[in-house]
C-alpha cells in the first residue's frame, strides 16, 4: 500500500467521525502536532488528539449536513505526504464553515506516524472552539 493510500484511508475515517477506524491506520506511537495557537498539548498522542477534535469540533456541525470534505491535492515523496483539502459544512448555530487545510503526514511501514496540519487557526478557534 502506498503512503498516499494510507493517508486517504486515515482521513476518510477521520472525516466520517470514525475514531477507531482512523486509529487503525496509525502506528501505536503516532503523534499529532497542533499549531501553537490552539489550546491543545503538542505533540499529542494520536488517540488523544483525535478524541479532542471529535469532541470539541465535530460536535459543532449540524447532524444532517455534517462535514463535507473535498481533497484538492495529494502529493508524496517516499514516506512524506502532503494533502490539501477543503472542509465545509453548516454549524448547529446555522453559520457556514469553510476552511482549507494542508497537512503533512509521515507514513512508515504503512501506518501514519505523524500528522501536522496547517490551516487558519484563528478561524478554527472562533467558529469551532469558541462558539455555542
DAKA-V446348 format. One record per helix or strand of 2 or more residues. SS is the DSSP state (H for helix, E for strand). FROM is the first residue (numbers start at 0). LEN is the number of residues. Records with the same first field share a line. If there is no record, write none. Layout:
SS = FROM-LEN  FROM-LEN
This chain:
H = 2-13  18-6  45-11  57-3  120-9
E = 25-7  43-2  66-11  79-12  95-13  110-9
